[in-house]
Amino acid sequence: MSAPDHANPFDDPDGVFLVVRNDEARHSLWPGDLPVPSGWEVVHGTDTRDGCLAYVERNWTGLRPQGARTP
């Protein structure tokens, strides 16, 4: 049995991905064939890795957690 070209599914340039967001409005790229972790919701997908990264760039404008932002 040979090793996959990309042992880490997050690094697969040919993979199918989702963008997930938690309740603090943090975004994450997520492999489309893995279950979404508890506390995260799908906000974009399914798409290419580059498509998901572009979505994150357009939509996640603040790196601070939502609870730490001042109104």
PDB file of N, CA, C and O in Angstrom:
ATOM      1  N   MET A   1       0.855  -1.179   0.000  1.00  0.00           N
ATOM      2  CA  MET A   1       0.000   0.000   0.000  1.00  0.00           C
ATOM      3  C   MET A   1       0.895   1.234   0.000  1.00  0.00           C
ATOM      4  O   MET A   1       1.776   1.364   0.850  1.00  0.00           O
ATOM      5  N   SER A   2       0.676   2.125  -0.936  1.00  0.00           N
ATOM      6  CA  SER A   2       1.497   3.330  -0.998  1.00  0.00           C
ATOM      7  C   SER A   2       0.856   4.450  -0.187  1.00  0.00           C
ATOM      8  O   SER A   2      -0.358   4.484   0.013  1.00  0.00           O
ATOM      9  N   ALA A   3       1.707   5.365   0.273  1.00  0.00           N
ATOM     10  CA  ALA A   3       1.225   6.507   1.055  1.00  0.00           C
ATOM     11  C   ALA A   3       0.539   7.498   0.129  1.00  0.00           C
ATOM     12  O   ALA A   3       0.959   7.661  -1.017  1.00  0.00           O
ATOM     13  N   PRO A   4      -0.511   8.166   0.605  1.00  0.00           N
ATOM     14  CA  PRO A   4      -1.169   9.171  -0.229  1.00  0.00           C
ATOM     15  C   PRO A   4      -0.218  10.331  -0.513  1.00  0.00           C
ATOM     16  O   PRO A   4       0.700  10.604   0.261  1.00  0.00           O
ATOM     17  N   ASP A   5      -0.453  11.006  -1.633  1.00  0.00           N
ATOM     18  CA  ASP A   5       0.379  12.164  -1.976  1.00  0.00           C
ATOM     19  C   ASP A   5       0.311  13.231  -0.899  1.00  0.00           C
ATOM     20  O   ASP A   5       1.300  13.919  -0.643  1.00  0.00           O
ATOM     21  N   HIS A   6      -0.836  13.376  -0.270  1.00  0.00           N
ATOM     22  CA  HIS A   6      -1.025  14.392   0.764  1.00  0.00           C
ATOM     23  C   HIS A   6      -1.575  13.716   2.009  1.00  0.00           C
ATOM     24  O   HIS A   6      -2.784  13.520   2.134  1.00  0.00           O
ATOM     25  N   ALA A   7      -0.694  13.364   2.919  1.00  0.00           N
ATOM     26  CA  ALA A   7      -1.109  12.670   4.130  1.00  0.00           C
ATOM     27  C   ALA A   7      -2.013  13.560   4.987  1.00  0.00           C
ATOM     28  O   ALA A   7      -2.880  13.051   5.698  1.00  0.00           O
ATOM     29  N   ASN A   8      -1.823  14.867   4.929  1.00  0.00           N
ATOM     30  CA  ASN A   8      -2.652  15.792   5.678  1.00  0.00           C
ATOM     31  C   ASN A   8      -3.764  16.294   4.757  1.00  0.00           C
ATOM     32  O   ASN A   8      -3.478  17.000   3.790  1.00  0.00           O
ATOM     33  N   PRO A   9      -5.028  15.948   5.033  1.00  0.00           N
ATOM     34  CA  PRO A   9      -6.105  16.346   4.120  1.00  0.00           C
ATOM     35  C   PRO A   9      -6.281  17.857   3.998  1.00  0.00           C
ATOM     36  O   PRO A   9      -6.890  18.324   3.035  1.00  0.00           O
ATOM     37  N   PHE A  10      -5.765  18.627   4.947  1.00  0.00           N
ATOM     38  CA  PHE A  10      -5.855  20.088   4.886  1.00  0.00           C
ATOM     39  C   PHE A  10      -4.921  20.671   3.833  1.00  0.00           C
ATOM     40  O   PHE A  10      -5.102  21.809   3.400  1.00  0.00           O
ATOM     41  N   ASP A  11      -3.925  19.895   3.422  1.00  0.00           N
ATOM     42  CA  ASP A  11      -2.922  20.381   2.470  1.00  0.00           C
ATOM     43  C   ASP A  11      -3.149  19.896   1.044  1.00  0.00           C
ATOM     44  O   ASP A  11      -2.346  20.205   0.163  1.00  0.00           O
ATOM     45  N   ASP A  12      -4.198  19.160   0.797  1.00  0.00           N
ATOM     46  CA  ASP A  12      -4.427  18.579  -0.527  1.00  0.00           C
ATOM     47  C   ASP A  12      -4.904  19.644  -1.510  1.00  0.00           C
ATOM     48  O   ASP A  12      -6.043  20.100  -1.405  1.00  0.00           O
ATOM     49  N   PRO A  13      -4.060  20.056  -2.466  1.00  0.00           N
ATOM     50  CA  PRO A  13      -4.462  21.108  -3.402  1.00  0.00           C
ATOM     51  C   PRO A  13      -5.584  20.672  -4.339  1.00  0.00           C
ATOM     52  O   PRO A  13      -6.240  21.519  -4.947  1.00  0.00           O
ATOM     53  N   ASP A  14      -5.816  19.367  -4.466  1.00  0.00           N
ATOM     54  CA  ASP A  14      -6.877  18.856  -5.331  1.00  0.00           C
ATOM     55  C   ASP A  14      -8.106  18.414  -4.543  1.00  0.00           C
ATOM     56  O   ASP A  14      -9.046  17.862  -5.116  1.00  0.00           O
ATOM     57  N   GLY A  15      -8.102  18.653  -3.236  1.00  0.00           N
ATOM     58  CA  GLY A  15      -9.212  18.221  -2.394  1.00  0.00           C
ATOM     59  C   GLY A  15     -10.440  19.099  -2.532  1.00  0.00           C
ATOM     60  O   GLY A  15     -10.395  20.173  -3.131  1.00  0.00           O
ATOM     61  N   VAL A  16     -11.535  18.620  -1.967  1.00  0.00           N
ATOM     62  CA  VAL A  16     -12.780  19.374  -1.890  1.00  0.00           C
ATOM     63  C   VAL A  16     -12.918  19.843  -0.450  1.00  0.00           C
ATOM     64  O   VAL A  16     -12.750  19.063   0.488  1.00  0.00           O
ATOM     65  N   PHE A  17     -13.225  21.121  -0.284  1.00  0.00           N
ATOM     66  CA  PHE A  17     -13.226  21.726   1.044  1.00  0.00           C
ATOM     67  C   PHE A  17     -14.518  22.469   1.334  1.00  0.00           C
ATOM     68  O   PHE A  17     -15.327  22.738   0.446  1.00  0.00           O
ATOM     69  N   LEU A  18     -14.682  22.789   2.611  1.00  0.00           N
ATOM     70  CA  LEU A  18     -15.751  23.635   3.128  1.00  0.00           C
ATOM     71  C   LEU A  18     -15.078  24.762   3.901  1.00  0.00           C
ATOM     72  O   LEU A  18     -13.898  24.677   4.241  1.00  0.00           O
ATOM     73  N   VAL A  19     -15.838  25.815   4.174  1.00  0.00           N
ATOM     74  CA  VAL A  19     -15.409  26.807   5.158  1.00  0.00           C
ATOM     75  C   VAL A  19     -16.397  26.690   6.303  1.00  0.00           C
ATOM     76  O   VAL A  19     -17.611  26.723   6.102  1.00  0.00           O
ATOM     77  N   VAL A  20     -15.860  26.552   7.505  1.00  0.00           N
ATOM     78  CA  VAL A  20     -16.696  26.462   8.696  1.00  0.00           C
ATOM     79  C   VAL A  20     -16.403  27.665   9.591  1.00  0.00           C
ATOM     80  O   VAL A  20     -15.324  28.255   9.540  1.00  0.00           O
ATOM     81  N   ARG A  21     -17.418  28.017  10.427  1.00  0.00           N
ATOM     82  CA  ARG A  21     -17.277  29.165  11.332  1.00  0.00           C
ATOM     83  C   ARG A  21     -17.813  28.756  12.694  1.00  0.00           C
ATOM     84  O   ARG A  21     -18.805  28.034  12.799  1.00  0.00           O
ATOM     85  N   ASN A  22     -17.135  29.232  13.740  1.00  0.00           N
ATOM     86  CA  ASN A  22     -17.611  28.926  15.098  1.00  0.00           C
ATOM     87  C   ASN A  22     -18.378  30.123  15.664  1.00  0.00           C
ATOM     88  O   ASN A  22     -18.560  31.129  14.979  1.00  0.00           O
ATOM     89  N   ASP A  23     -18.824  30.008  16.910  1.00  0.00           N
ATOM     90  CA  ASP A  23     -19.644  31.068  17.502  1.00  0.00           C
ATOM     91  C   ASP A  23     -18.853  32.328  17.824  1.00  0.00           C
ATOM     92  O   ASP A  23     -19.448  33.344  18.183  1.00  0.00           O
ATOM     93  N   GLU A  24     -17.548  32.290  17.709  1.00  0.00           N
ATOM     94  CA  GLU A  24     -16.703  33.476  17.873  1.00  0.00           C
ATOM     95  C   GLU A  24     -16.388  34.113  16.520  1.00  0.00           C
ATOM     96  O   GLU A  24     -15.565  35.025  16.439  1.00  0.00           O
ATOM     97  N   ALA A  25     -17.039  33.636  15.459  1.00  0.00           N
ATOM     98  CA  ALA A  25     -16.892  34.141  14.085  1.00  0.00           C
ATOM     99  C   ALA A  25     -15.518  33.840  13.494  1.00  0.00           C
ATOM    100  O   ALA A  25     -15.092  34.494  12.543  1.00  0.00           O
ATOM    101  N   ARG A  26     -14.832  32.857  14.054  1.00  0.00           N
ATOM    102  CA  ARG A  26     -13.571  32.412  13.458  1.00  0.00           C
ATOM    103  C   ARG A  26     -13.893  31.460  12.325  1.00  0.00           C
ATOM    104  O   ARG A  26     -14.804  30.639  12.434  1.00  0.00           O
ATOM    105  N   HIS A  27     -13.147  31.568  11.239  1.00  0.00           N
ATOM    106  CA  HIS A  27     -13.350  30.730  10.062  1.00  0.00           C
ATOM    107  C   HIS A  27     -12.222  29.706   9.950  1.00  0.00           C
ATOM    108  O   HIS A  27     -11.105  29.938  10.412  1.00  0.00           O
ATOM    109  N   SER A  28     -12.535  28.578   9.331  1.00  0.00           N
ATOM    110  CA  SER A  28     -11.524  27.557   9.115  1.00  0.00           C
ATOM    111  C   SER A  28     -11.823  26.809   7.825  1.00  0.00           C
ATOM    112  O   SER A  28     -12.980  26.558   7.486  1.00  0.00           O
ATOM    113  N   LEU A  29     -10.768  26.463   7.121  1.00  0.00           N
ATOM    114  CA  LEU A  29     -10.861  25.581   5.969  1.00  0.00           C
ATOM    115  C   LEU A  29     -11.042  24.169   6.515  1.00  0.00           C
ATOM    116  O   LEU A  29     -10.358  23.785   7.464  1.00  0.00           O
ATOM    117  N   TRP A  30     -11.957  23.386   5.926  1.00  0.00           N
ATOM    118  CA  TRP A  30     -12.231  22.050   6.437  1.00  0.00           C
ATOM    119  C   TRP A  30     -12.386  21.070   5.276  1.00  0.00           C
ATOM    120  O   TRP A  30     -13.132  21.344   4.336  1.00  0.00           O
ATOM    121  N   PRO A  31     -11.689  19.928   5.328  1.00  0.00           N
ATOM    122  CA  PRO A  31     -11.840  18.929   4.264  1.00  0.00           C
ATOM    123  C   PRO A  31     -13.297  18.478   4.143  1.00  0.00           C
ATOM    124  O   PRO A  31     -13.941  18.160   5.142  1.00  0.00           O
ATOM    125  N   GLY A  32     -13.804  18.454   2.918  1.00  0.00           N
ATOM    126  CA  GLY A  32     -15.206  18.148   2.677  1.00  0.00           C
ATOM    127  C   GLY A  32     -15.625  16.736   3.024  1.00  0.00           C
ATOM    128  O   GLY A  32     -16.817  16.471   3.180  1.00  0.00           O
ATOM    129  N   ASP A  33     -14.667  15.813   3.150  1.00  0.00           N
ATOM    130  CA  ASP A  33     -15.043  14.433   3.455  1.00  0.00           C
ATOM    131  C   ASP A  33     -14.915  14.096   4.941  1.00  0.00           C
ATOM    132  O   ASP A  33     -15.081  12.939   5.327  1.00  0.00           O
ATOM    133  N   LEU A  34     -14.622  15.090   5.772  1.00  0.00           N
ATOM    134  CA  LEU A  34     -14.549  14.864   7.223  1.00  0.00           C
ATOM    135  C   LEU A  34     -15.770  15.481   7.890  1.00  0.00           C
ATOM    136  O   LEU A  34     -16.280  16.502   7.427  1.00  0.00           O
ATOM    137  N   PRO A  35     -16.247  14.869   8.978  1.00  0.00           N
ATOM    138  CA  PRO A  35     -17.384  15.458   9.690  1.00  0.00           C
ATOM    139  C   PRO A  35     -17.011  16.820  10.274  1.00  0.00           C
ATOM    140  O   PRO A  35     -15.898  17.016  10.764  1.00  0.00           O
ATOM    141  N   VAL A  36     -17.950  17.749  10.214  1.00  0.00           N
ATOM    142  CA  VAL A  36     -17.730  19.089  10.777  1.00  0.00           C
ATOM    143  C   VAL A  36     -17.741  18.965  12.295  1.00  0.00           C
ATOM    144  O   VAL A  36     -18.649  18.355  12.860  1.00  0.00           O
ATOM    145  N   PRO A  37     -16.735  19.541  12.963  1.00  0.00           N
ATOM    146  CA  PRO A  37     -16.671  19.415  14.426  1.00  0.00           C
ATOM    147  C   PRO A  37     -17.829  20.143  15.117  1.00  0.00           C
ATOM    148  O   PRO A  37     -18.383  21.110  14.594  1.00  0.00           O
ATOM    149  N   SER A  38     -18.166  19.658  16.276  1.00  0.00           N
ATOM    150  CA  SER A  38     -19.209  20.272  17.090  1.00  0.00           C
ATOM    151  C   SER A  38     -18.849  21.725  17.370  1.00  0.00           C
ATOM    152  O   SER A  38     -17.694  22.037  17.660  1.00  0.00           O
ATOM    153  N   GLY A  39     -19.828  22.605  17.286  1.00  0.00           N
ATOM    154  CA  GLY A  39     -19.595  24.021  17.551  1.00  0.00           C
ATOM    155  C   GLY A  39     -19.232  24.827  16.317  1.00  0.00           C
ATOM    156  O   GLY A  39     -19.060  26.043  16.401  1.00  0.00           O
ATOM    157  N   TRP A  40     -19.115  24.170  15.182  1.00  0.00           N
ATOM    158  CA  TRP A  40     -18.793  24.840  13.921  1.00  0.00           C
ATOM    159  C   TRP A  40     -19.933  24.631  12.951  1.00  0.00           C
ATOM    160  O   TRP A  40     -20.587  23.588  12.981  1.00  0.00           O
ATOM    161  N   GLU A  41     -20.189  25.613  12.083  1.00  0.00           N
ATOM    162  CA  GLU A  41     -21.219  25.499  11.060  1.00  0.00           C
ATOM    163  C   GLU A  41     -20.611  25.774   9.692  1.00  0.00           C
ATOM    164  O   GLU A  41     -19.673  26.561   9.566  1.00  0.00           O
ATOM    165  N   VAL A  42     -21.147  25.126   8.679  1.00  0.00           N
ATOM    166  CA  VAL A  42     -20.677  25.336   7.308  1.00  0.00           C
ATOM    167  C   VAL A  42     -21.227  26.669   6.816  1.00  0.00           C
ATOM    168  O   VAL A  42     -22.435  26.904   6.860  1.00  0.00           O
ATOM    169  N   VAL A  43     -20.327  27.548   6.344  1.00  0.00           N
ATOM    170  CA  VAL A  43     -20.744  28.833   5.794  1.00  0.00           C
ATOM    171  C   VAL A  43     -20.409  28.958   4.313  1.00  0.00           C
ATOM    172  O   VAL A  43     -20.855  29.895   3.652  1.00  0.00           O
ATOM    173  N   HIS A  44     -19.614  28.006   3.781  1.00  0.00           N
ATOM    174  CA  HIS A  44     -19.288  27.990   2.356  1.00  0.00           C
ATOM    175  C   HIS A  44     -18.801  26.602   1.976  1.00  0.00           C
ATOM    176  O   HIS A  44     -18.007  25.993   2.694  1.00  0.00           O
ATOM    177  N   GLY A  45     -19.272  26.118   0.869  1.00  0.00           N
ATOM    178  CA  GLY A  45     -18.767  24.846   0.369  1.00  0.00           C
ATOM    179  C   GLY A  45     -19.838  24.164  -0.447  1.00  0.00           C
ATOM    180  O   GLY A  45     -20.977  24.628  -0.489  1.00  0.00           O
ATOM    181  N   THR A  46     -19.505  23.114  -1.069  1.00  0.00           N
ATOM    182  CA  THR A  46     -18.171  22.544  -1.268  1.00  0.00           C
ATOM    183  C   THR A  46     -17.490  23.286  -2.410  1.00  0.00           C
ATOM    184  O   THR A  46     -18.137  23.769  -3.339  1.00  0.00           O
ATOM    185  N   ASP A  47     -16.170  23.363  -2.313  1.00  0.00           N
ATOM    186  CA  ASP A  47     -15.408  24.164  -3.258  1.00  0.00           C
ATOM    187  C   ASP A  47     -13.974  23.652  -3.261  1.00  0.00           C
ATOM    188  O   ASP A  47     -13.598  22.777  -2.480  1.00  0.00           O
ATOM    189  N   THR A  48     -13.194  24.219  -4.156  1.00  0.00           N
ATOM    190  CA  THR A  48     -11.765  23.904  -4.174  1.00  0.00           C
ATOM    191  C   THR A  48     -11.089  24.551  -2.973  1.00  0.00           C
ATOM    192  O   THR A  48     -11.670  25.409  -2.309  1.00  0.00           O
ATOM    193  N   ARG A  49      -9.881  24.140  -2.707  1.00  0.00           N
ATOM    194  CA  ARG A  49      -9.112  24.740  -1.613  1.00  0.00           C
ATOM    195  C   ARG A  49      -8.949  26.231  -1.857  1.00  0.00           C
ATOM    196  O   ARG A  49      -9.163  27.042  -0.955  1.00  0.00           O
ATOM    197  N   ASP A  50      -8.565  26.596  -3.095  1.00  0.00           N
ATOM    198  CA  ASP A  50      -8.380  28.013  -3.426  1.00  0.00           C
ATOM    199  C   ASP A  50      -9.686  28.793  -3.327  1.00  0.00           C
ATOM    200  O   ASP A  50      -9.689  29.935  -2.866  1.00  0.00           O
ATOM    201  N   GLY A  51     -10.793  28.194  -3.753  1.00  0.00           N
ATOM    202  CA  GLY A  51     -12.084  28.860  -3.652  1.00  0.00           C
ATOM    203  C   GLY A  51     -12.473  29.127  -2.208  1.00  0.00           C
ATOM    204  O   GLY A  51     -12.999  30.193  -1.888  1.00  0.00           O
ATOM    205  N   CYS A  52     -12.215  28.161  -1.339  1.00  0.00           N
ATOM    206  CA  CYS A  52     -12.516  28.341   0.083  1.00  0.00           C
ATOM    207  C   CYS A  52     -11.609  29.388   0.717  1.00  0.00           C
ATOM    208  O   CYS A  52     -12.062  30.199   1.525  1.00  0.00           O
ATOM    209  N   LEU A  53     -10.338  29.372   0.356  1.00  0.00           N
ATOM    210  CA  LEU A  53      -9.426  30.384   0.898  1.00  0.00           C
ATOM    211  C   LEU A  53      -9.843  31.783   0.454  1.00  0.00           C
ATOM    212  O   LEU A  53      -9.752  32.728   1.237  1.00  0.00           O
ATOM    213  N   ALA A  54     -10.294  31.928  -0.782  1.00  0.00           N
ATOM    214  CA  ALA A  54     -10.771  33.224  -1.272  1.00  0.00           C
ATOM    215  C   ALA A  54     -12.000  33.670  -0.482  1.00  0.00           C
ATOM    216  O   ALA A  54     -12.127  34.849  -0.149  1.00  0.00           O
ATOM    217  N   TYR A  55     -12.904  32.736  -0.180  1.00  0.00           N
ATOM    218  CA  TYR A  55     -14.079  33.062   0.633  1.00  0.00           C
ATOM    219  C   TYR A  55     -13.650  33.586   2.000  1.00  0.00           C
ATOM    220  O   TYR A  55     -14.174  34.594   2.474  1.00  0.00           O
ATOM    221  N   VAL A  56     -12.700  32.904   2.633  1.00  0.00           N
ATOM    222  CA  VAL A  56     -12.219  33.321   3.957  1.00  0.00           C
ATOM    223  C   VAL A  56     -11.623  34.727   3.875  1.00  0.00           C
ATOM    224  O   VAL A  56     -11.898  35.563   4.735  1.00  0.00           O
ATOM    225  N   GLU A  57     -10.817  34.994   2.858  1.00  0.00           N
ATOM    226  CA  GLU A  57     -10.228  36.328   2.708  1.00  0.00           C
ATOM    227  C   GLU A  57     -11.283  37.413   2.577  1.00  0.00           C
ATOM    228  O   GLU A  57     -11.122  38.504   3.123  1.00  0.00           O
ATOM    229  N   ARG A  58     -12.366  37.123   1.854  1.00  0.00           N
ATOM    230  CA  ARG A  58     -13.430  38.117   1.649  1.00  0.00           C
ATOM    231  C   ARG A  58     -14.313  38.294   2.885  1.00  0.00           C
ATOM    232  O   ARG A  58     -14.844  39.382   3.106  1.00  0.00           O
ATOM    233  N   ASN A  59     -14.476  37.257   3.682  1.00  0.00           N
ATOM    234  CA  ASN A  59     -15.502  37.280   4.727  1.00  0.00           C
ATOM    235  C   ASN A  59     -15.004  37.283   6.166  1.00  0.00           C
ATOM    236  O   ASN A  59     -15.770  37.610   7.072  1.00  0.00           O
ATOM    237  N   TRP A  60     -13.766  36.934   6.400  1.00  0.00           N
ATOM    238  CA  TRP A  60     -13.250  36.948   7.773  1.00  0.00           C
ATOM    239  C   TRP A  60     -12.288  38.116   7.869  1.00  0.00           C
ATOM    240  O   TRP A  60     -11.095  37.983   7.595  1.00  0.00           O
ATOM    241  N   THR A  61     -12.817  39.250   8.258  1.00  0.00           N
ATOM    242  CA  THR A  61     -12.033  40.475   8.232  1.00  0.00           C
ATOM    243  C   THR A  61     -11.398  40.826   9.566  1.00  0.00           C
ATOM    244  O   THR A  61     -10.500  41.667   9.609  1.00  0.00           O
ATOM    245  N   GLY A  62     -11.830  40.216  10.641  1.00  0.00           N
ATOM    246  CA  GLY A  62     -11.262  40.501  11.946  1.00  0.00           C
ATOM    247  C   GLY A  62     -10.738  39.237  12.594  1.00  0.00           C
ATOM    248  O   GLY A  62     -11.487  38.276  12.769  1.00  0.00           O
ATOM    249  N   LEU A  63      -9.473  39.222  12.952  1.00  0.00           N
ATOM    250  CA  LEU A  63      -8.888  38.021  13.541  1.00  0.00           C
ATOM    251  C   LEU A  63      -9.241  37.855  15.017  1.00  0.00           C
ATOM    252  O   LEU A  63      -9.143  36.753  15.557  1.00  0.00           O
ATOM    253  N   ARG A  64      -9.650  38.939  15.672  1.00  0.00           N
ATOM    254  CA  ARG A  64     -10.008  38.827  17.086  1.00  0.00           C
ATOM    255  C   ARG A  64     -11.333  38.085  17.244  1.00  0.00           C
ATOM    256  O   ARG A  64     -12.249  38.288  16.447  1.00  0.00           O
ATOM    257  N   PRO A  65     -11.448  37.236  18.251  1.00  0.00           N
ATOM    258  CA  PRO A  65     -12.714  36.545  18.491  1.00  0.00           C
ATOM    259  C   PRO A  65     -13.846  37.551  18.694  1.00  0.00           C
ATOM    260  O   PRO A  65     -13.623  38.638  19.228  1.00  0.00           O
ATOM    261  N   GLN A  66     -15.029  37.201  18.280  1.00  0.00           N
ATOM    262  CA  GLN A  66     -16.167  38.097  18.360  1.00  0.00           C
ATOM    263  C   GLN A  66     -16.388  38.595  19.795  1.00  0.00           C
ATOM    264  O   GLN A  66     -16.736  39.760  19.990  1.00  0.00           O
ATOM    265  N   GLY A  67     -16.196  37.743  20.790  1.00  0.00           N
ATOM    266  CA  GLY A  67     -16.395  38.124  22.176  1.00  0.00           C
ATOM    267  C   GLY A  67     -15.394  39.148  22.681  1.00  0.00           C
ATOM    268  O   GLY A  67     -15.640  39.795  23.699  1.00  0.00           O
ATOM    269  N   ALA A  68     -14.260  39.312  21.989  1.00  0.00           N
ATOM    270  CA  ALA A  68     -13.234  40.257  22.407  1.00  0.00           C
ATOM    271  C   ALA A  68     -13.349  41.607  21.696  1.00  0.00           C
ATOM    272  O   ALA A  68     -12.613  42.544  22.006  1.00  0.00           O
ATOM    273  N   ARG A  69     -14.265  41.697  20.753  1.00  0.00           N
ATOM    274  CA  ARG A  69     -14.438  42.950  20.013  1.00  0.00           C
ATOM    275  C   ARG A  69     -15.295  43.916  20.820  1.00  0.00           C
ATOM    276  O   ARG A  69     -16.233  43.510  21.505  1.00  0.00           O
ATOM    277  N   THR A  70     -14.963  45.182  20.730  1.00  0.00           N
ATOM    278  CA  THR A  70     -15.773  46.188  21.403  1.00  0.00           C
ATOM    279  C   THR A  70     -16.855  46.683  20.456  1.00  0.00           C
ATOM    280  O   THR A  70     -16.613  46.828  19.257  1.00  0.00           O
ATOM    281  N   PRO A  71     -18.031  46.939  20.978  1.00  0.00           N
ATOM    282  CA  PRO A  71     -19.151  47.375  20.123  1.00  0.00           C
ATOM    283  C   PRO A  71     -18.947  48.746  19.528  1.00  0.00           C
ATOM    284  O   PRO A  71     -19.805  49.235  18.793  1.00  0.00           O
TER     285      PRO A  71
END
